[in-house]
Amino acid sequence: MKPTLVILAAGMGSRYGGLKQLDEVGPNGEAIIDYSLYDAIRAGFGKVVFVIRTDFAEAFKARFDPNLKGRIEVEYVYQSLDKIPKGSILHPGREKPWGTSHATMMAETAVHEPMAVINADDFYGSKAYQVMADFLNTSTDENEYSMVGYNVANTLSEFGSVSRGVCNTDENGNLTTVVERTKIKRDEDGIFYYEGDERFKLEENTPVSMNFWGLKPNVFKYLNEGFKQFLEDHGNELKSEYYIPLLINDNIVKGAIRTKVLQCDSPWFGVTYKEDKPFVQQRIKDLIESGAYPKDLWV
C-alpha cells in the first residue's frame, strides 16, 4: 500500500496578503505545491489529499486535476470552524482557523494508510520526500511516527518573525519534546525566540519542525481526543490554535508514540511574507538550472 500525502492548504495567508498556496513561483506559473506533488509522485506516494476551504475548491480543482490525472489519486476534504467533536461548543466570536492539528483531522475519512502531512506553502526538497516515503514504507509499528528535521538557521525569513516547532532529541534520534515557538527571528547577536518582552537564544543548528510529519492512521484517534481536550481548555480563546507539535508532544510525554527525526540535506524555503517571493523564485530557478527539476513539470 503506497503512502498518502496530506497537504494542509486551508489557511488564508494573513501575513502574506493573499492565497499564497496558488501563488506562481515557477517559470510556467507553478506554485510551490506543484513541486511538492512532483517530488511526492517520484518518491512513490499513491494519493494526495488536499485540506482546503470550500471556497477554494473550484480554484484548486481547476489548477491541479488536469495535471495530476493518471499520475496520482486525488481527493479533497474541507476544513471549517464548525467541524468540532460532538459535545464541544463553538464560541460565536471565533473567526480564526483552529490550526494544523484540526486541519489534519479533516482527512480522517480520506486516509486509511500511513501518511505524510505538509504545509502547502513550504518547499521541502526532493530528498525529504524520499526519506519520508522510505520511512512510511518500512515502519511497521503503528505508534512510530516521524518528522523531517531542519536547522533553524536555514528556515528564517529576512522580513519578519516565523513560527517553528523547536525540537529536542534523545541519543537514538527520537523526539523528546517539540514546542511551538511563534516568534523566532535573527537579531544582530543571534537567533532568538520571544515570549512577551523576554527573548531566548537558539543555536544555529537547533532542529526545528517545518510541519513535515510521517503519521500512522491511528493518529486520528489521538487528534480527536487531543482536540476535544484543547477545546475544553482553550475554546474560549478566539485566537488559540491546536498545532501538530502540540499533538505530538502530548503523546510523546504520555508514552503513546515515539517520533523519529529524519535527517536530509534538502533545501527548505517558504513564503511567509510577500517579500519572500523573489527569493523563492530565484531558488527554484537555480534548482531547474542544476537539473533538479524540469523547466515544465507537467508536460
ZADO-1210 file (C-alpha; in nm, 4 decimals, padded with zeros to 6 digits):
<atoms>
<atom x="00.0000" y="00.0000" z="00.0000" code="MET" pos="1"/>
<atom x="00.1513" y="00.3310" z="-00.1088" code="LYS" pos="2"/>
<atom x="00.1594" y="00.6173" z="00.1437" code="PRO" pos="3"/>
<atom x="-00.0636" y="00.9230" z="00.1112" code="THR" pos="4"/>
<atom x="00.0396" y="01.2887" z="00.1067" code="LEU" pos="5"/>
<atom x="-00.1885" y="01.5233" z="00.3036" code="VAL" pos="6"/>
<atom x="-00.1435" y="01.8893" z="00.2050" code="ILE" pos="7"/>
<atom x="-00.2702" y="02.1493" z="00.4518" code="LEU" pos="8"/>
<atom x="-00.3928" y="02.4307" z="00.2278" code="ALA" pos="9"/>
<atom x="-00.6889" y="02.5908" z="00.4070" code="ALA" pos="10"/>
<atom x="-00.5024" y="02.8906" z="00.5537" code="GLY" pos="11"/>
<atom x="-00.5722" y="03.2444" z="00.4413" code="MET" pos="12"/>
<atom x="-00.2129" y="03.3728" z="00.4497" code="GLY" pos="13"/>
<atom x="-00.2872" y="03.6798" z="00.6621" code="SER" pos="14"/>
<atom x="00.0796" y="03.7825" z="00.6824" code="ARG" pos="15"/>
<atom x="00.1268" y="03.7158" z="00.3118" code="TYR" pos="16"/>
<atom x="-00.1756" y="03.9086" z="00.1933" code="GLY" pos="17"/>
<atom x="-00.3475" y="03.6557" z="-00.0327" code="GLY" pos="18"/>
<atom x="-00.3956" y="03.2936" z="-00.1328" code="LEU" pos="19"/>
<atom x="-00.0269" y="03.2091" z="-00.1308" code="LYS" pos="20"/>
<atom x="-00.0951" y="02.8362" z="-00.1817" code="GLN" pos="21"/>
<atom x="-00.1545" y="02.9055" z="-00.5520" code="LEU" pos="22"/>
<atom x="00.0866" y="03.1931" z="-00.5997" code="ASP" pos="23"/>
<atom x="00.3064" y="03.1410" z="-00.9066" code="GLU" pos="24"/>
<atom x="00.6773" y="03.0927" z="-00.8368" code="VAL" pos="25"/>
<atom x="00.7907" y="02.8656" z="-01.1229" code="GLY" pos="26"/>
<atom x="00.8736" y="02.9606" z="-01.4836" code="PRO" pos="27"/>
<atom x="00.5408" y="02.8285" z="-01.6170" code="ASN" pos="28"/>
<atom x="00.3204" y="02.9513" z="-01.3352" code="GLY" pos="29"/>
<atom x="00.3924" y="02.6604" z="-01.0989" code="GLU" pos="30"/>
<atom x="00.3101" y="02.7061" z="-00.7296" code="ALA" pos="31"/>
<atom x="00.5192" y="02.5550" z="-00.4525" code="ILE" pos="32"/>
<atom x="00.2501" y="02.2833" z="-00.4266" code="ILE" pos="33"/>
<atom x="00.3347" y="02.1722" z="-00.7808" code="ASP" pos="34"/>
<atom x="00.6927" y="02.0979" z="-00.6782" code="TYR" pos="35"/>
<atom x="00.5714" y="01.9162" z="-00.3651" code="SER" pos="36"/>
<atom x="00.3438" y="01.6990" z="-00.5767" code="LEU" pos="37"/>
<atom x="00.6166" y="01.6310" z="-00.8330" code="TYR" pos="38"/>
<atom x="00.8557" y="01.5232" z="-00.5569" code="ASP" pos="39"/>
<atom x="00.5911" y="01.3088" z="-00.3850" code="ALA" pos="40"/>
<atom x="00.4985" y="01.1278" z="-00.7067" code="ILE" pos="41"/>
<atom x="00.8585" y="01.0376" z="-00.7880" code="ARG" pos="42"/>
<atom x="00.9117" y="00.9257" z="-00.4267" code="ALA" pos="43"/>
<atom x="00.6240" y="00.6777" z="-00.4649" code="GLY" pos="44"/>
<atom x="00.3244" y="00.8364" z="-00.2910" code="PHE" pos="45"/>
<atom x="-00.0011" y="00.6954" z="-00.4227" code="GLY" pos="46"/>
<atom x="-00.2584" y="00.9572" z="-00.3253" code="LYS" pos="47"/>
<atom x="-00.2795" y="01.3248" z="-00.2344" code="VAL" pos="48"/>
<atom x="-00.5460" y="01.4669" z="-00.0055" code="VAL" pos="49"/>
<atom x="-00.5890" y="01.8445" z="-00.0164" code="PHE" pos="50"/>
<atom x="-00.7278" y="02.0008" z="00.3021" code="VAL" pos="51"/>
<atom x="-00.8872" y="02.3247" z="00.1835" code="ILE" pos="52"/>
<atom x="-01.1800" y="02.5563" z="00.2465" code="ARG" pos="53"/>
<atom x="-01.4937" y="02.5033" z="00.0420" code="THR" pos="54"/>
<atom x="-01.4476" y="02.8409" z="-00.1291" code="ASP" pos="55"/>
<atom x="-01.1051" y="02.7282" z="-00.2541" code="PHE" pos="56"/>
<atom x="-01.2432" y="02.4134" z="-00.4191" code="ALA" pos="57"/>
<atom x="-01.3068" y="02.5473" z="-00.7684" code="GLU" pos="58"/>
<atom x="-00.9636" y="02.7109" z="-00.7963" code="ALA" pos="59"/>
<atom x="-00.7804" y="02.4041" z="-00.6641" code="PHE" pos="60"/>
<atom x="-00.9599" y="02.1548" z="-00.8850" code="LYS" pos="61"/>
<atom x="-00.9087" y="02.3670" z="-01.1955" code="ALA" pos="62"/>
<atom x="-00.5424" y="02.4082" z="-01.1101" code="ARG" pos="63"/>
<atom x="-00.4416" y="02.0546" z="-01.0129" code="PHE" pos="64"/>
<atom x="-00.6845" y="01.7965" z="-01.1510" code="ASP" pos="65"/>
<atom x="-00.5706" y="01.8204" z="-01.5175" code="PRO" pos="66"/>
<atom x="-00.2015" y="01.7863" z="-01.4273" code="ASN" pos="67"/>
<atom x="-00.2442" y="01.5058" z="-01.1737" code="LEU" pos="68"/>
<atom x="-00.4840" y="01.2843" z="-01.3679" code="LYS" pos="69"/>
<atom x="-00.3174" y="00.9484" z="-01.4293" code="GLY" pos="70"/>
<atom x="-00.0229" y="01.0388" z="-01.2081" code="ARG" pos="71"/>
<atom x="-00.1654" y="01.0191" z="-00.8543" code="ILE" pos="72"/>
<atom x="-00.5060" y="00.9700" z="-00.6919" code="GLU" pos="73"/>
<atom x="-00.6587" y="01.2984" z="-00.5726" code="VAL" pos="74"/>
<atom x="-00.9130" y="01.3757" z="-00.3012" code="GLU" pos="75"/>
<atom x="-01.0348" y="01.6996" z="-00.1413" code="TYR" pos="76"/>
<atom x="-01.1574" y="01.7498" z="00.2145" code="VAL" pos="77"/>
<atom x="-01.2796" y="02.0710" z="00.3714" code="TYR" pos="78"/>
<atom x="-01.1858" y="02.2474" z="00.6919" code="GLN" pos="79"/>
<atom x="-01.4361" y="02.4712" z="00.8687" code="SER" pos="80"/>
<atom x="-01.4689" y="02.6104" z="01.2196" code="LEU" pos="81"/>
<atom x="-01.7832" y="02.4149" z="01.2989" code="ASP" pos="82"/>
<atom x="-01.6197" y="02.0740" z="01.2452" code="LYS" pos="83"/>
<atom x="-01.5525" y="02.0034" z="01.6117" code="ILE" pos="84"/>
<atom x="-01.6094" y="01.6970" z="01.8326" code="PRO" pos="85"/>
<atom x="-01.9634" y="01.6158" z="01.9350" code="LYS" pos="86"/>
<atom x="-02.0486" y="01.7866" z="02.2610" code="GLY" pos="87"/>
<atom x="-01.7962" y="02.0672" z="02.2128" code="SER" pos="88"/>
<atom x="-01.9148" y="02.4268" z="02.1862" code="ILE" pos="89"/>
<atom x="-01.8084" y="02.6742" z="01.9165" code="LEU" pos="90"/>
<atom x="-01.7515" y="03.0237" z="02.0537" code="HIS" pos="91"/>
<atom x="-01.9725" y="03.2603" z="01.8463" code="PRO" pos="92"/>
<atom x="-01.6869" y="03.5115" z="01.8121" code="GLY" pos="93"/>
<atom x="-01.4391" y="03.2609" z="01.6672" code="ARG" pos="94"/>
<atom x="-01.3099" y="03.3513" z="01.3191" code="GLU" pos="95"/>
<atom x="-00.9513" y="03.2212" z="01.3109" code="LYS" pos="96"/>
<atom x="-00.8943" y="02.8603" z="01.1915" code="PRO" pos="97"/>
<atom x="-00.8137" y="02.6040" z="01.4607" code="TRP" pos="98"/>
<atom x="-00.4638" y="02.5226" z="01.3344" code="GLY" pos="99"/>
<atom x="-00.2731" y="02.2365" z="01.1743" code="THR" pos="100"/>
<atom x="-00.3948" y="01.9548" z="01.4013" code="SER" pos="101"/>
<atom x="-00.7565" y="02.0459" z="01.3306" code="HIS" pos="102"/>
<atom x="-00.6779" y="02.0670" z="00.9586" code="ALA" pos="103"/>
<atom x="-00.5247" y="01.7184" z="00.9669" code="THR" pos="104"/>
<atom x="-00.8369" y="01.5845" z="01.1398" code="MET" pos="105"/>
<atom x="-01.0376" y="01.6749" z="00.8284" code="MET" pos="106"/>
<atom x="-00.8591" y="01.3974" z="00.6368" code="ALA" pos="107"/>
<atom x="-00.9905" y="01.1173" z="00.8587" code="GLU" pos="108"/>
<atom x="-01.2484" y="00.9905" z="00.6101" code="THR" pos="109"/>
<atom x="-00.9995" y="01.0006" z="00.3206" code="ALA" pos="110"/>
<atom x="-00.6847" y="00.8405" z="00.4674" code="VAL" pos="111"/>
<atom x="-00.6531" y="00.4805" z="00.5895" code="HIS" pos="112"/>
<atom x="-00.2820" y="00.4234" z="00.5289" code="GLU" pos="113"/>
<atom x="00.0482" y="00.5730" z="00.6516" code="PRO" pos="114"/>
<atom x="00.0659" y="00.9389" z="00.5551" code="MET" pos="115"/>
<atom x="00.2922" y="01.2410" z="00.5293" code="ALA" pos="116"/>
<atom x="00.1466" y="01.5776" z="00.6275" code="VAL" pos="117"/>
<atom x="00.2925" y="01.9007" z="00.4885" code="ILE" pos="118"/>
<atom x="00.2209" y="02.2720" z="00.4602" code="ASN" pos="119"/>
<atom x="00.1030" y="02.3879" z="00.1196" code="ALA" pos="120"/>
<atom x="00.3359" y="02.6871" z="00.1057" code="ASP" pos="121"/>
<atom x="00.6657" y="02.5241" z="00.2101" code="ASP" pos="122"/>
<atom x="00.9283" y="02.3855" z="-00.0288" code="PHE" pos="123"/>
<atom x="01.0856" y="02.0818" z="00.1375" code="TYR" pos="124"/>
<atom x="01.3130" y="01.9381" z="-00.1329" code="GLY" pos="125"/>
<atom x="01.3058" y="01.6055" z="-00.3170" code="SER" pos="126"/>
<atom x="01.5262" y="01.4146" z="-00.0697" code="LYS" pos="127"/>
<atom x="01.2842" y="01.4960" z="00.2119" code="ALA" pos="128"/>
<atom x="01.0025" y="01.3183" z="00.0282" code="TYR" pos="129"/>
<atom x="01.2232" y="01.0190" z="-00.0424" code="GLN" pos="130"/>
<atom x="01.3373" y="00.9728" z="00.3186" code="VAL" pos="131"/>
<atom x="00.9783" y="01.0136" z="00.4346" code="MET" pos="132"/>
<atom x="00.8468" y="00.7634" z="00.1794" code="ALA" pos="133"/>
<atom x="01.1176" y="00.5156" z="00.2827" code="ASP" pos="134"/>
<atom x="01.0125" y="00.5526" z="00.6468" code="PHE" pos="135"/>
<atom x="00.6404" y="00.5135" z="00.5755" code="LEU" pos="136"/>
<atom x="00.7036" y="00.2085" z="00.3560" code="ASN" pos="137"/>
<atom x="00.9220" y="00.0287" z="00.6111" code="THR" pos="138"/>
<atom x="00.7963" y="00.1275" z="00.9584" code="SER" pos="139"/>
<atom x="00.5579" y="-00.1425" z="01.0830" code="THR" pos="140"/>
<atom x="00.4880" y="-00.0074" z="01.4330" code="ASP" pos="141"/>
<atom x="00.1599" y="00.1868" z="01.4313" code="GLU" pos="142"/>
<atom x="00.2893" y="00.4099" z="01.7121" code="ASN" pos="143"/>
<atom x="00.6172" y="00.5013" z="01.5401" code="GLU" pos="144"/>
<atom x="00.5842" y="00.8419" z="01.3764" code="TYR" pos="145"/>
<atom x="00.8449" y="01.0660" z="01.2140" code="SER" pos="146"/>
<atom x="00.9308" y="01.4173" z="01.1081" code="MET" pos="147"/>
<atom x="01.1867" y="01.5710" z="00.8751" code="VAL" pos="148"/>
<atom x="01.4181" y="01.7957" z="01.0768" code="GLY" pos="149"/>
<atom x="01.5784" y="02.1198" z="00.9537" code="TYR" pos="150"/>
<atom x="01.8328" y="02.3511" z="01.1202" code="ASN" pos="151"/>
<atom x="01.6567" y="02.6634" z="01.2452" code="VAL" pos="152"/>
<atom x="01.9173" y="02.8873" z="01.0777" code="ALA" pos="153"/>
<atom x="01.8020" y="02.7596" z="00.7369" code="ASN" pos="154"/>
<atom x="01.4330" y="02.8320" z="00.7973" code="THR" pos="155"/>
<atom x="01.4185" y="03.2032" z="00.8818" code="LEU" pos="156"/>
<atom x="01.2779" y="03.4959" z="00.6859" code="SER" pos="157"/>
<atom x="01.4559" y="03.8260" z="00.6372" code="GLU" pos="158"/>
<atom x="01.1237" y="04.0069" z="00.6531" code="PHE" pos="159"/>
<atom x="00.9781" y="03.9167" z="00.9928" code="GLY" pos="160"/>
<atom x="00.9442" y="03.6547" z="01.2631" code="SER" pos="161"/>
<atom x="00.8380" y="03.2944" z="01.1969" code="VAL" pos="162"/>
<atom x="00.6742" y="03.0103" z="01.3921" code="SER" pos="163"/>
<atom x="00.8668" y="02.6849" z="01.4307" code="ARG" pos="164"/>
<atom x="00.8390" y="02.3673" z="01.6349" code="GLY" pos="165"/>
<atom x="01.1657" y="02.3637" z="01.8321" code="VAL" pos="166"/>
<atom x="01.2828" y="02.0055" z="01.8907" code="CYS" pos="167"/>
<atom x="01.4921" y="01.8123" z="02.1401" code="ASN" pos="168"/>
<atom x="01.6043" y="01.4569" z="02.0614" code="THR" pos="169"/>
<atom x="01.7497" y="01.1607" z="02.2520" code="ASP" pos="170"/>
<atom x="02.0561" y="00.9522" z="02.1682" code="GLU" pos="171"/>
<atom x="01.8500" y="00.7409" z="01.9262" code="ASN" pos="172"/>
<atom x="01.7330" y="01.0367" z="01.7202" code="GLY" pos="173"/>
<atom x="01.3796" y="01.0306" z="01.8593" code="ASN" pos="174"/>
<atom x="01.1968" y="01.3438" z="01.9647" code="LEU" pos="175"/>
<atom x="01.1766" y="01.4022" z="02.3379" code="THR" pos="176"/>
<atom x="00.9913" y="01.7341" z="02.3132" code="THR" pos="177"/>
<atom x="00.8698" y="01.9665" z="02.0399" code="VAL" pos="178"/>
<atom x="00.7486" y="02.3095" z="02.1442" code="VAL" pos="179"/>
<atom x="00.5842" y="02.5547" z="01.9072" code="GLU" pos="180"/>
<atom x="00.7588" y="02.8918" z="01.9241" code="ARG" pos="181"/>
<atom x="00.5503" y="03.1521" z="01.7452" code="THR" pos="182"/>
<atom x="00.8020" y="03.4385" z="01.7211" code="LYS" pos="183"/>
<atom x="01.1531" y="03.3434" z="01.6077" code="ILE" pos="184"/>
<atom x="01.3868" y="03.5813" z="01.4295" code="LYS" pos="185"/>
<atom x="01.7532" y="03.6644" z="01.3820" code="ARG" pos="186"/>
<atom x="01.8834" y="03.9661" z="01.5692" code="ASP" pos="187"/>
<atom x="02.2249" y="04.1285" z="01.5446" code="GLU" pos="188"/>
<atom x="02.3626" y="03.8871" z="01.8065" code="ASP" pos="189"/>
<atom x="02.1997" y="03.5598" z="01.7080" code="GLY" pos="190"/>
<atom x="01.8713" y="03.3725" z="01.6681" code="ILE" pos="191"/>
<atom x="01.6085" y="03.4183" z="01.9400" code="PHE" pos="192"/>
<atom x="01.2509" y="03.3289" z="02.0177" code="TYR" pos="193"/>
<atom x="01.0361" y="03.5770" z="02.2045" code="TYR" pos="194"/>
<atom x="00.7793" y="03.5329" z="02.4797" code="GLU" pos="195"/>
<atom x="00.6324" y="03.8687" z="02.5691" code="GLY" pos="196"/>
<atom x="00.9198" y="04.1068" z="02.6394" code="ASP" pos="197"/>
<atom x="01.1715" y="03.8261" z="02.7020" code="GLU" pos="198"/>
<atom x="01.3921" y="03.6617" z="02.4422" code="ARG" pos="199"/>
<atom x="01.5650" y="03.3231" z="02.4490" code="PHE" pos="200"/>
<atom x="01.8620" y="03.2215" z="02.2326" code="LYS" pos="201"/>
<atom x="01.8542" y="02.9324" z="01.9845" code="LEU" pos="202"/>
<atom x="02.1708" y="02.7777" z="01.8414" code="GLU" pos="203"/>
<atom x="02.2086" y="02.7891" z="01.4631" code="GLU" pos="204"/>
<atom x="02.1748" y="02.4101" z="01.4307" code="ASN" pos="205"/>
<atom x="01.8765" y="02.3705" z="01.6633" code="THR" pos="206"/>
<atom x="01.6464" y="02.1183" z="01.4916" code="PRO" pos="207"/>
<atom x="01.3015" y="02.2502" z="01.4114" code="VAL" pos="208"/>
<atom x="00.9882" y="02.1030" z="01.2628" code="SER" pos="209"/>
<atom x="00.8726" y="02.2543" z="00.9362" code="MET" pos="210"/>
<atom x="00.5487" y="02.0581" z="00.9589" code="ASN" pos="211"/>
<atom x="00.6636" y="01.7607" z="00.7504" code="PHE" pos="212"/>
<atom x="00.5263" y="01.4718" z="00.9558" code="TRP" pos="213"/>
<atom x="00.5055" y="01.0989" z="00.8995" code="GLY" pos="214"/>
<atom x="00.1926" y="00.9674" z="01.0708" code="LEU" pos="215"/>
<atom x="00.0034" y="00.6399" z="01.1006" code="LYS" pos="216"/>
<atom x="-00.3758" y="00.6001" z="01.0671" code="PRO" pos="217"/>
<atom x="-00.4254" y="00.5811" z="01.4434" code="ASN" pos="218"/>
<atom x="-00.3269" y="00.9481" z="01.4602" code="VAL" pos="219"/>
<atom x="-00.6922" y="01.0359" z="01.4068" code="PHE" pos="220"/>
<atom x="-00.7801" y="00.8797" z="01.7430" code="LYS" pos="221"/>
<atom x="-00.5130" y="01.0916" z="01.9098" code="TYR" pos="222"/>
<atom x="-00.6238" y="01.4002" z="01.7157" code="LEU" pos="223"/>
<atom x="-00.9867" y="01.3702" z="01.8167" code="ASN" pos="224"/>
<atom x="-00.9018" y="01.3082" z="02.1815" code="GLU" pos="225"/>
<atom x="-00.6490" y="01.5903" z="02.1888" code="GLY" pos="226"/>
<atom x="-00.8657" y="01.8442" z="02.0106" code="PHE" pos="227"/>
<atom x="-01.1579" y="01.7788" z="02.2416" code="LYS" pos="228"/>
<atom x="-00.9315" y="01.8467" z="02.5402" code="GLN" pos="229"/>
<atom x="-00.7885" y="02.1528" z="02.3660" code="PHE" pos="230"/>
<atom x="-01.1376" y="02.2977" z="02.3240" code="LEU" pos="231"/>
<atom x="-01.2182" y="02.2368" z="02.6887" code="GLU" pos="232"/>
<atom x="-00.9011" y="02.4204" z="02.7896" code="ASP" pos="233"/>
<atom x="-00.8792" y="02.6907" z="02.5225" code="HIS" pos="234"/>
<atom x="-01.2105" y="02.7003" z="02.3353" code="GLY" pos="235"/>
<atom x="-01.2965" y="03.0479" z="02.4639" code="ASN" pos="236"/>
<atom x="-00.9684" y="03.1940" z="02.3381" code="GLU" pos="237"/>
<atom x="-01.0509" y="03.3442" z="01.9995" code="LEU" pos="238"/>
<atom x="-00.7005" y="03.3086" z="01.8515" code="LYS" pos="239"/>
<atom x="-00.5666" y="02.9891" z="02.0109" code="SER" pos="240"/>
<atom x="-00.4627" y="02.7133" z="01.7678" code="GLU" pos="241"/>
<atom x="-00.4097" y="02.3396" z="01.8038" code="TYR" pos="242"/>
<atom x="-00.0783" y="02.2740" z="01.6286" code="TYR" pos="243"/>
<atom x="00.0563" y="01.9327" z="01.5237" code="ILE" pos="244"/>
<atom x="00.3620" y="01.9774" z="01.7517" code="PRO" pos="245"/>
<atom x="00.1228" y="02.0059" z="02.0481" code="LEU" pos="246"/>
<atom x="-00.0392" y="01.6768" z="01.9491" code="LEU" pos="247"/>
<atom x="00.2981" y="01.5055" z="01.9015" code="ILE" pos="248"/>
<atom x="00.4477" y="01.6414" z="02.2213" code="ASN" pos="249"/>
<atom x="00.1463" y="01.5449" z="02.4328" code="ASP" pos="250"/>
<atom x="00.1547" y="01.1868" z="02.3076" code="ASN" pos="251"/>
<atom x="00.5325" y="01.1532" z="02.3424" code="ILE" pos="252"/>
<atom x="00.5004" y="01.2633" z="02.7051" code="VAL" pos="253"/>
<atom x="00.2196" y="01.0108" z="02.7592" code="LYS" pos="254"/>
<atom x="00.4346" y="00.7349" z="02.6093" code="GLY" pos="255"/>
<atom x="00.1743" y="00.6652" z="02.3405" code="ALA" pos="256"/>
<atom x="00.4083" y="00.7272" z="02.0460" code="ILE" pos="257"/>
<atom x="00.7720" y="00.7776" z="01.9538" code="ARG" pos="258"/>
<atom x="00.8777" y="01.0048" z="01.6714" code="THR" pos="259"/>
<atom x="01.1925" y="00.9575" z="01.4656" code="LYS" pos="260"/>
<atom x="01.3676" y="01.2702" z="01.3390" code="VAL" pos="261"/>
<atom x="01.4626" y="01.2035" z="00.9753" code="LEU" pos="262"/>
<atom x="01.7709" y="01.3853" z="00.8529" code="GLN" pos="263"/>
<atom x="01.8220" y="01.5016" z="00.4963" code="CYS" pos="264"/>
<atom x="02.0147" y="01.7768" z="00.3240" code="ASP" pos="265"/>
<atom x="01.7328" y="01.9042" z="00.1039" code="SER" pos="266"/>
<atom x="01.6826" y="02.2795" z="00.0942" code="PRO" pos="267"/>
<atom x="01.3831" y="02.4299" z="00.2703" code="TRP" pos="268"/>
<atom x="01.2268" y="02.7632" z="00.1832" code="PHE" pos="269"/>
<atom x="00.8846" y="02.9194" z="00.2005" code="GLY" pos="270"/>
<atom x="00.6757" y="03.2301" z="00.1500" code="VAL" pos="271"/>
<atom x="00.5725" y="03.3550" z="00.4907" code="THR" pos="272"/>
<atom x="00.5777" y="03.7142" z="00.3689" code="TYR" pos="273"/>
<atom x="00.5155" y="03.8706" z="00.0266" code="LYS" pos="274"/>
<atom x="00.8755" y="03.9887" z="00.0275" code="GLU" pos="275"/>
<atom x="00.9942" y="03.6256" z="00.0355" code="ASP" pos="276"/>
<atom x="00.8587" y="03.5563" z="-00.3133" code="LYS" pos="277"/>
<atom x="01.1528" y="03.6818" z="-00.5260" code="PRO" pos="278"/>
<atom x="01.3923" y="03.4742" z="-00.3166" code="PHE" pos="279"/>
<atom x="01.1774" y="03.1633" z="-00.3663" code="VAL" pos="280"/>
<atom x="01.1544" y="03.2257" z="-00.7402" code="GLN" pos="281"/>
<atom x="01.5330" y="03.2534" z="-00.7647" code="GLN" pos="282"/>
<atom x="01.5887" y="02.9358" z="-00.5625" code="ARG" pos="283"/>
<atom x="01.3555" y="02.7411" z="-00.7904" code="ILE" pos="284"/>
<atom x="01.5251" y="02.8868" z="-01.0989" code="LYS" pos="285"/>
<atom x="01.8612" y="02.7713" z="-00.9611" code="ASP" pos="286"/>
<atom x="01.7261" y="02.4195" z="-00.8974" code="LEU" pos="287"/>
<atom x="01.5918" y="02.3976" z="-01.2525" code="ILE" pos="288"/>
<atom x="01.9240" y="02.5124" z="-01.3956" code="GLU" pos="289"/>
<atom x="02.1047" y="02.2490" z="-01.1863" code="SER" pos="290"/>
<atom x="01.8823" y="01.9756" z="-01.3322" code="GLY" pos="291"/>
<atom x="01.6887" y="01.9011" z="-01.0134" code="ALA" pos="292"/>
<atom x="01.3561" y="01.9791" z="-01.1880" code="TYR" pos="293"/>
<atom x="01.2443" y="02.0104" z="-01.5485" code="PRO" pos="294"/>
<atom x="01.1535" y="02.3575" z="-01.6646" code="LYS" pos="295"/>
<atom x="00.7936" y="02.2461" z="-01.7183" code="ASP" pos="296"/>
<atom x="00.6840" y="01.9973" z="-01.4543" code="LEU" pos="297"/>
<atom x="00.3731" y="01.8577" z="-01.6169" code="TRP" pos="298"/>
<atom x="00.4446" y="01.8180" z="-01.9895" code="VAL" pos="299"/>
</atoms>
